[in-house]
């Protein structure tokens, strides 16, 4: 029986990475694998998503200061502590496969762990900008560290072009269901929605500006934003809602663990992110029969959506075109129906069983 260890920072917050860890860990532990998840900052918090009781959950209690670099004065001693505690845990568990699930300090020191396990790094962020801007010295260091990995997993085929390595495998995010909700658009509520952590990269402020323009043409729809983030950023969004006079049509809601069910009752999904690698929320929207409008940002949406067929992509940062597209969709029930039906069909390739078979063929069978 093979043993898999997944490394991440925490499991108590809503987010695509935590959702994916839960899906894969639950799948593996119910298919005759031993699974452990080791966190650095979970503490006594309850995981946001439900994990099978057979999964070993371990927290190292590192408590990094998120206001500075991992290698800043306050965090560097914690990185050293992280190393020794992780090394001790891995010696006890003795895994066959060690998965670094996101960009955490172990990314840089895993070769020193001297673990006999195969090591895999997942990349949930796009390398599009980093490949253009990264200074050569750090790039050489990163290339050296990555050369020590046994496997690298990226989420879409476009991302494979940013790596000069034969260790890179393309395995997309999985979706556990299809379909939730009715495909009859006239039975859905005239509510557009968006979801994600409230942070600059998601650009919910841009979405509010677009929504204000759309409301000049159509005041029959409302907008819901599901997410949470730093207090000051949430306050800034609420202030912008008031400034734009959107109090009656926009609501910011706390994250929920039944988002796909809510998607099954809404009218459209809107994404205005600056960048996305392979957003699971778009798969959830398609699997729930929810038509999508998204900026064509690097690199995820265009690797999920065939514009005009199972969603609509809008030129990045063209707010006028985005608002016009939302208007077109809000007033055309047959278009919403078409996008929903085609989206549900195209998302079948990402069903959990199909994606986990790729993990089996490309990774698990080689350890």
C-alpha positions as CSV (number, residue, x, y, z in Angstrom):
1,X,0.0,0.0,0.0
2,X,1.6,3.3,-1.1
3,X,1.7,6.3,1.1
4,X,1.2,9.9,-0.1
5,X,2.0,13.0,1.9
6,X,0.6,16.4,0.9
7,X,2.3,19.6,2.1
8,X,0.4,22.9,2.4
9,X,0.2,25.9,4.7
10,X,-3.4,25.5,6.0
11,X,-6.8,23.8,5.4
12,X,-9.2,26.1,7.2
13,X,-9.7,28.7,4.5
14,X,-11.9,28.5,1.4
15,X,-10.0,28.3,-1.8
16,X,-9.3,26.3,-4.9
17,X,-6.1,24.7,-3.6
18,X,-7.7,23.5,-0.4
19,X,-10.7,22.2,-2.4
20,X,-8.4,20.2,-4.7
21,X,-6.4,18.8,-1.8
22,X,-9.6,17.6,-0.3
23,X,-10.8,16.0,-3.5
24,X,-7.6,14.2,-4.2
25,X,-6.9,13.1,-0.7
26,X,-10.4,11.7,-0.2
27,X,-10.1,9.9,-3.5
28,X,-6.7,8.3,-2.7
29,X,-7.6,7.2,0.8
30,X,-10.7,5.5,-0.5
31,X,-8.7,3.7,-3.2
32,X,-6.2,1.9,-1.0
33,X,-3.6,4.6,-0.4
34,X,-2.4,5.9,2.9
35,X,-2.7,9.7,2.9
36,X,-1.3,12.3,5.3
37,X,-1.5,16.1,5.1
38,X,1.1,18.2,6.9
39,X,0.4,21.9,7.4
40,X,2.4,24.7,8.9
41,X,-0.4,27.1,10.0
42,X,-3.6,25.1,10.6
43,X,-3.5,25.3,14.4
44,X,-6.7,24.3,16.1
45,X,-8.9,25.5,13.2
46,X,-11.4,23.1,11.6
47,X,-10.7,22.3,7.9
48,X,-13.1,24.3,5.7
49,X,-13.8,21.2,3.5
50,X,-14.6,17.8,4.9
51,X,-11.8,15.3,4.9
52,X,-12.1,11.5,5.3
53,X,-11.3,10.4,8.8
54,X,-8.8,7.9,7.5
55,X,-6.6,10.8,6.4
56,X,-3.8,11.8,8.8
57,X,-3.9,15.6,9.5
58,X,-0.7,17.0,11.1
59,X,0.2,20.6,11.9
60,X,3.7,21.8,12.6
61,X,2.7,25.0,14.3
62,X,5.1,27.2,12.5
63,X,2.9,30.3,12.3
64,X,4.7,32.3,9.7
65,X,4.4,36.1,9.6
66,X,2.4,36.7,6.4
67,X,3.4,40.4,6.4
68,X,7.0,39.7,5.3
69,X,9.0,37.3,3.1
70,X,9.5,33.8,4.2
71,X,13.2,34.6,4.4
72,X,12.7,37.8,6.3
73,X,14.2,38.4,9.8
74,X,11.1,37.1,11.6
75,X,10.4,34.1,9.4
76,X,13.9,32.7,8.7
77,X,14.1,31.0,12.1
78,X,10.7,29.6,11.5
79,X,11.8,28.2,8.1
80,X,14.6,26.4,10.0
81,X,12.1,25.1,12.5
82,X,9.8,24.1,9.6
83,X,12.7,22.1,8.1
84,X,13.5,20.1,11.2
85,X,9.9,19.3,12.2
86,X,9.0,18.3,8.7
87,X,12.1,16.1,8.4
88,X,11.1,14.4,11.6
89,X,7.5,13.8,10.5
90,X,8.6,12.4,7.1
91,X,11.0,10.0,8.7
92,X,8.1,8.7,10.8
93,X,5.6,8.4,8.0
94,X,8.1,7.3,5.3
95,X,6.0,8.3,2.2
96,X,6.4,7.0,-1.3
97,X,5.2,10.3,-2.8
98,X,5.7,13.8,-1.3
99,X,3.4,16.5,-2.9
100,X,4.2,20.2,-2.4
101,X,0.7,21.5,-3.1
102,X,1.5,25.2,-3.3
103,X,4.3,27.8,-3.0
104,X,5.5,27.3,0.5
105,X,9.1,27.3,2.0
106,X,9.6,23.6,1.5
107,X,9.7,24.5,-2.2
108,X,13.2,25.8,-1.6
109,X,14.6,23.3,1.0
110,X,13.1,20.0,0.1
111,X,16.4,18.6,-1.3
112,X,17.9,18.9,2.2
113,X,15.2,16.7,3.7
114,X,17.0,13.6,2.3
115,X,13.7,11.8,2.0
116,X,13.6,8.6,0.0
117,X,10.2,9.6,-1.4
118,X,9.6,10.9,-4.9
119,X,8.9,14.6,-4.8
120,X,6.3,16.4,-6.8
121,X,5.5,20.1,-7.0
122,X,2.1,21.4,-8.2
123,X,1.9,24.9,-9.8
124,X,-1.5,26.5,-9.2
125,X,-0.3,29.9,-10.4
126,X,0.6,31.0,-13.9
127,X,4.2,31.4,-14.9
128,X,3.1,33.8,-17.7
129,X,4.3,37.0,-15.9
130,X,7.1,35.4,-13.9
131,X,8.7,33.9,-17.1
132,X,8.9,37.4,-18.5
133,X,10.1,39.4,-15.5
134,X,12.2,37.0,-13.4
135,X,15.7,38.2,-12.9
136,X,18.3,35.8,-14.2
137,X,20.0,35.0,-10.9
138,X,16.9,33.9,-9.1
139,X,15.7,32.1,-12.3
140,X,19.0,30.0,-12.2
141,X,18.4,29.2,-8.5
142,X,14.8,28.2,-9.2
143,X,15.9,26.1,-12.1
144,X,18.4,24.3,-9.9
145,X,15.9,23.6,-7.2
146,X,13.3,22.4,-9.7
147,X,15.9,20.1,-11.3
148,X,15.8,18.1,-8.0
149,X,12.1,17.4,-8.3
150,X,10.9,14.1,-9.6
151,X,7.7,15.4,-11.0
152,X,6.2,18.9,-11.9
153,X,2.4,19.2,-12.5
154,X,0.9,22.1,-14.2
155,X,-2.8,22.7,-14.8
156,X,-3.1,23.5,-18.5
157,X,-1.1,22.8,-21.7
158,X,-0.2,26.4,-22.2
159,X,1.7,26.4,-18.8
160,X,4.0,23.6,-20.0
161,X,5.6,26.0,-22.5
162,X,7.0,28.1,-19.6
163,X,9.2,25.2,-18.4
164,X,12.4,23.8,-19.8
165,X,12.0,20.4,-18.3
166,X,11.0,16.9,-19.3
167,X,9.6,16.3,-15.8
168,X,6.5,18.5,-16.4
169,X,3.1,16.8,-16.7
170,X,-0.2,18.5,-17.6
171,X,-3.0,17.3,-15.3
172,X,-6.0,19.6,-15.0
173,X,-8.1,20.3,-11.9
174,X,-10.9,17.8,-11.3
175,X,-14.6,18.4,-10.7
176,X,-16.5,16.0,-8.5
177,X,-20.0,16.5,-10.1
178,X,-22.0,17.4,-13.1
179,X,-24.8,18.6,-12.9
180,X,-26.2,20.7,-10.1
181,X,-29.2,22.9,-10.9
182,X,-31.6,23.3,-13.8
183,X,-30.4,23.9,-17.3
184,X,-33.6,25.9,-18.1
185,X,-32.4,29.5,-17.9
186,X,-35.9,30.9,-17.3
187,X,-36.1,28.9,-14.0
188,X,-32.9,30.6,-12.6
189,X,-32.8,33.8,-10.7
190,X,-31.6,37.0,-12.4
191,X,-28.5,37.1,-10.3
192,X,-24.9,37.2,-11.6
193,X,-22.2,35.9,-9.3
194,X,-18.5,35.8,-8.7
195,X,-16.4,34.1,-6.0
196,X,-12.9,34.0,-4.7
197,X,-10.6,35.4,-2.1
198,X,-10.9,39.2,-1.9
199,X,-7.5,40.3,-3.2
200,X,-6.1,42.6,-5.9
201,X,-5.5,39.8,-8.4
202,X,-9.3,38.9,-8.4
203,X,-10.1,42.6,-9.3
204,X,-13.6,42.7,-7.8
205,X,-13.2,46.5,-7.9
206,X,-13.1,46.2,-11.7
207,X,-16.2,44.0,-11.6
208,X,-18.1,46.6,-9.6
209,X,-17.1,49.3,-12.2
210,X,-18.4,47.0,-15.0
211,X,-21.5,46.3,-13.1
212,X,-22.2,50.0,-12.6
213,X,-22.0,50.5,-16.4
214,X,-24.3,47.4,-17.0
215,X,-26.9,48.8,-14.5
216,X,-27.3,51.9,-16.6
217,X,-28.8,49.6,-19.3
218,X,-30.5,46.9,-17.3
219,X,-31.5,47.3,-13.6
220,X,-33.4,43.9,-13.3
221,X,-30.3,41.9,-12.3
222,X,-28.4,41.7,-9.0
223,X,-24.7,40.7,-8.3
224,X,-23.4,38.5,-5.5
225,X,-19.7,38.3,-4.6
226,X,-18.8,35.3,-2.4
227,X,-15.4,35.8,-0.7
228,X,-13.4,37.0,2.2
229,X,-10.0,38.7,2.7
230,X,-8.1,41.3,4.7
231,X,-10.5,43.6,6.5
232,X,-9.2,46.7,4.7
233,X,-9.7,45.2,1.2
234,X,-13.3,44.2,2.1
235,X,-14.0,47.7,3.4
236,X,-12.6,49.2,0.2
237,X,-15.0,47.1,-1.8
238,X,-17.9,48.1,0.4
239,X,-16.9,51.8,0.0
240,X,-16.8,51.4,-3.7
241,X,-20.3,49.9,-3.8
242,X,-21.6,53.0,-2.0
243,X,-19.6,55.3,-4.2
244,X,-21.0,53.7,-7.3
245,X,-24.5,53.7,-5.9
246,X,-24.8,49.9,-6.1
247,X,-26.1,49.2,-2.6
248,X,-29.4,47.8,-3.9
249,X,-27.9,45.5,-6.5
250,X,-24.6,44.2,-5.1
251,X,-24.0,42.0,-2.0
252,X,-20.7,40.7,-0.7
253,X,-21.3,37.4,1.1
254,X,-19.1,35.2,3.2
255,X,-17.6,32.0,1.6
256,X,-19.9,29.0,1.6
257,X,-19.1,25.3,1.3
258,X,-22.1,24.7,-1.0
259,X,-21.2,27.1,-3.7
260,X,-22.0,24.7,-6.6
261,X,-25.5,24.4,-5.3
262,X,-25.9,28.1,-5.3
263,X,-24.5,28.2,-8.8
264,X,-27.3,25.9,-9.8
265,X,-29.9,28.7,-9.2
266,X,-28.1,31.7,-10.5
267,X,-28.1,33.3,-14.0
268,X,-24.5,33.9,-14.9
269,X,-20.9,33.8,-13.6
270,X,-18.5,36.7,-14.0
271,X,-14.7,36.6,-13.8
272,X,-12.5,39.8,-14.0
273,X,-9.2,38.4,-12.6
274,X,-5.9,39.8,-13.7
275,X,-4.5,36.3,-14.0
276,X,-5.7,32.7,-13.4
277,X,-3.9,29.4,-13.9
278,X,-6.8,27.0,-14.2
279,X,-9.7,28.3,-12.0
280,X,-11.7,25.5,-10.5
281,X,-14.6,27.9,-10.0
282,X,-15.1,28.0,-13.8
283,X,-15.3,24.2,-13.9
284,X,-17.9,24.4,-11.0
285,X,-19.9,27.0,-12.9
286,X,-20.0,24.9,-16.1
287,X,-20.8,21.7,-14.1
288,X,-23.7,23.7,-12.5
289,X,-25.1,24.8,-15.9
290,X,-24.0,28.4,-15.2
291,X,-23.0,30.5,-18.3
292,X,-19.7,32.3,-17.9
293,X,-18.3,35.7,-19.0
294,X,-14.6,36.1,-18.3
295,X,-11.7,38.3,-19.2
296,X,-9.2,36.5,-21.4
297,X,-6.5,36.7,-18.8
298,X,-3.4,34.6,-18.7
299,X,-3.7,31.6,-18.8
300,X,-6.6,29.7,-17.3
301,X,-9.9,30.8,-18.7
302,X,-8.9,30.4,-22.4
303,X,-7.8,26.8,-21.6
304,X,-11.3,26.1,-20.2
305,X,-13.6,28.2,-22.3
306,X,-14.2,28.0,-26.1
307,X,-15.5,31.5,-26.5
308,X,-19.0,31.7,-28.0
309,X,-19.6,28.0,-27.4
310,X,-19.4,27.2,-23.7
311,X,-18.7,30.6,-22.3
312,X,-17.6,34.1,-23.5
313,X,-14.1,35.5,-23.3
314,X,-13.7,39.3,-23.4
315,X,-10.5,41.1,-24.3
316,X,-8.5,41.7,-21.1
317,X,-9.2,45.1,-19.5
318,X,-11.9,46.1,-22.0
319,X,-14.5,47.0,-19.4
320,X,-16.9,48.5,-22.0
321,X,-16.9,45.2,-24.0
322,X,-17.4,43.2,-20.8
323,X,-20.4,45.3,-19.7
324,X,-21.9,44.9,-23.2
325,X,-21.4,41.2,-23.1
326,X,-23.1,41.0,-19.7
327,X,-26.0,43.0,-21.2
328,X,-26.2,40.7,-24.2
329,X,-26.3,37.6,-22.0
330,X,-28.8,39.1,-19.6
331,X,-31.2,39.8,-22.4
332,X,-30.8,36.6,-24.5
333,X,-32.2,33.6,-22.7
334,X,-31.4,31.3,-25.7
335,X,-27.7,32.3,-25.5
336,X,-27.6,31.6,-21.8
337,X,-29.2,28.2,-22.5
338,X,-26.7,27.4,-25.3
339,X,-23.7,28.3,-23.1
340,X,-25.0,26.2,-20.2
341,X,-25.6,23.1,-22.3
342,X,-22.3,23.3,-24.1
343,X,-20.5,24.0,-20.8
344,X,-22.0,21.0,-19.1
345,X,-20.9,18.8,-22.0
346,X,-17.3,20.2,-22.2
347,X,-16.7,19.9,-18.4
348,X,-17.2,16.1,-18.5
349,X,-13.6,15.6,-19.3
350,X,-12.7,17.1,-15.9
351,X,-14.8,14.7,-13.8
352,X,-12.9,13.4,-10.8
353,X,-12.6,9.8,-12.1
354,X,-11.1,11.0,-15.4
355,X,-8.6,13.3,-13.9
356,X,-7.5,10.9,-11.1
357,X,-6.9,8.3,-13.8
358,X,-4.4,10.7,-15.3
359,X,-2.7,11.0,-11.9
360,X,-2.5,7.2,-11.8
361,X,-1.1,6.9,-15.3
362,X,1.4,9.8,-15.2
363,X,2.5,9.9,-11.6
364,X,1.4,7.1,-9.2
365,X,2.4,4.3,-11.5
366,X,5.9,5.6,-11.6
367,X,6.6,5.7,-7.8
